[in-house]
Amino acid sequence: MTAVEHEEVAAAETESTVSVLLYSDDPATRAQVLTGVGRRASINSPRILWQEVATPAAVVDYVENGSYDLLILDGESAKFGGMGLCRSLKTEIYQCPPVLLLIARAQDAWLASWSEADAVVSMPLDPLELQETVADMLASS
C-alpha cells in the first residue's frame, strides 16, 4: 500500500459516519435512493453507511440487532408496504430510529401520518428534495 492509500484509509477511519437502512423490494427504487442521496446527503453531513434490505423480516432483524440513525422505507413495496412496517416498528421497537417514508403521491401523506413516519418524500423521487430531507433528518437525530 502506498503512502497516499494509507492516508486515505486513515482519513476514512476517522471520518464521522451515520448508518441508514434502506428498504424496498424493488431494486430500481433502492438504486434511485442510493443515487439520489449519494455518499453524503449534504456537504455538511457525515458519510452514509448504507444497509439495503428487500424483505420486511430483514428490516425487523436489522433494526432489532443493529444501530441505525435513519430508516428509509418504501411505502409502495408490493409484498409488505413500508407504511405498515413503519407503524409496526414505531409501536414495537423501543427508541425506533427516525423513518423517512417514500410514498406514491403527495396525497398519501395522511396515510404516512397514520404510520407515524417522521417525514415523507413522494415519487417520482426528486433527488434534491430527497437529499435535503435526509440531511435534515440526520442533522436532527
C-alpha positions in Angstrom: 0.0 0.0 0.0 1.4 3.4 -0.9 1.6 6.4 1.5 -1.3 8.1 -0.2 -3.5 4.9 0.2 -2.5 4.8 3.9 -3.6 8.4 4.3 -7.0 7.8 2.6 -7.6 4.7 4.8 -6.7 6.7 7.9 -9.0 9.6 6.9 -11.9 7.2 6.2 -11.4 5.6 9.7 -11.6 8.9 11.5 -14.4 10.4 9.4 -17.8 10.6 11.1 -20.4 8.3 9.6 -24.1 7.5 10.0 -25.9 4.3 9.3 -29.0 4.3 7.1 -31.2 1.3 6.4 -32.9 1.3 3.1 -35.9 -1.0 2.5 -37.6 -1.7 -0.8 -38.5 -4.9 -2.6 -37.7 -3.1 -5.8 -34.0 -2.9 -6.7 -34.7 0.1 -9.0 -36.2 2.1 -6.1 -33.2 1.3 -3.9 -30.8 2.3 -6.7 -32.8 5.6 -7.2 -32.4 6.4 -3.5 -28.7 5.5 -3.4 -28.0 7.5 -6.5 -30.2 10.4 -5.4 -28.6 10.8 -1.9 -25.1 9.5 -2.6 -22.4 9.1 0.0 -23.4 12.2 1.8 -26.8 13.9 2.0 -25.1 17.3 2.0 -21.6 18.8 2.2 -22.1 19.2 6.0 -23.5 15.7 6.5 -21.4 12.7 7.7 -20.7 9.9 5.3 -23.5 7.4 5.0 -23.0 3.7 5.5 -25.9 2.1 3.6 -27.6 -1.2 4.5 -30.0 -2.3 1.8 -32.8 -4.8 2.5 -35.5 -6.3 0.4 -37.8 -8.0 2.9 -39.8 -6.8 6.0 -38.3 -9.6 8.1 -34.8 -8.4 7.3 -35.8 -4.8 8.3 -37.1 -6.0 11.7 -34.0 -8.1 12.2 -31.5 -5.3 11.4 -33.4 -2.7 13.4 -33.6 -5.0 16.5 -30.0 -6.1 16.3 -28.3 -3.0 14.9 -28.0 0.7 15.4 -29.3 3.0 12.7 -29.5 6.7 12.5 -32.3 6.7 9.9 -34.6 4.2 8.2 -35.8 4.8 4.6 -38.9 2.6 3.8 -40.6 2.2 0.5 -44.3 2.7 1.2 -45.2 1.2 -2.1 -43.4 -2.2 -1.7 -45.6 -4.8 -3.2 -45.2 -7.6 -0.7 -45.5 -5.6 2.5 -45.6 -1.9 2.2 -43.4 0.4 4.2 -46.4 2.2 5.8 -47.5 -0.9 7.8 -43.9 -1.8 8.5 -43.2 1.7 9.8 -46.3 1.5 12.1 -45.1 -1.8 13.5 -41.6 -0.6 14.1 -42.7 2.6 15.7 -45.1 0.8 18.1 -42.9 -2.3 18.8 -39.3 -1.1 18.8 -38.1 0.9 21.8 -36.4 4.1 20.6 -37.1 3.3 16.9 -34.8 5.4 14.7 -36.5 8.2 12.6 -38.3 6.9 9.5 -38.4 8.5 6.1 -41.3 7.0 4.1 -41.3 7.0 0.3 -44.9 7.4 -0.9 -46.5 7.2 -4.4 -48.3 10.5 -4.3 -48.2 13.6 -2.1 -51.9 13.0 -1.4 -50.9 9.8 0.5 -49.2 11.9 3.3 -52.2 11.3 5.5 -51.5 7.6 5.4 -47.9 8.3 6.3 -49.1 10.2 9.4 -51.0 7.1 10.4 -47.8 5.0 10.1 -46.0 7.5 12.4 -43.4 8.3 9.8 -41.2 11.2 10.7 -41.0 12.5 7.1 -42.2 11.6 3.6 -41.0 12.1 0.1 -43.3 11.4 -2.8 -42.4 9.6 -6.0 -41.2 10.2 -8.6 -38.2 10.9 -6.4 -36.7 14.4 -6.7 -33.0 13.9 -5.8 -32.7 17.4 -4.3 -35.8 17.0 -2.1 -34.6 13.6 -1.1 -31.1 14.8 -0.2 -32.5 17.8 1.8 -34.9 15.6 3.7 -32.3 13.0 4.6 -29.8 15.8 5.6 -32.3 17.5 7.8 -33.3 14.2 9.4 -29.7 13.2 10.1 -28.9 16.6 11.5 -31.8 16.5 13.9 -31.1 12.9 15.1 
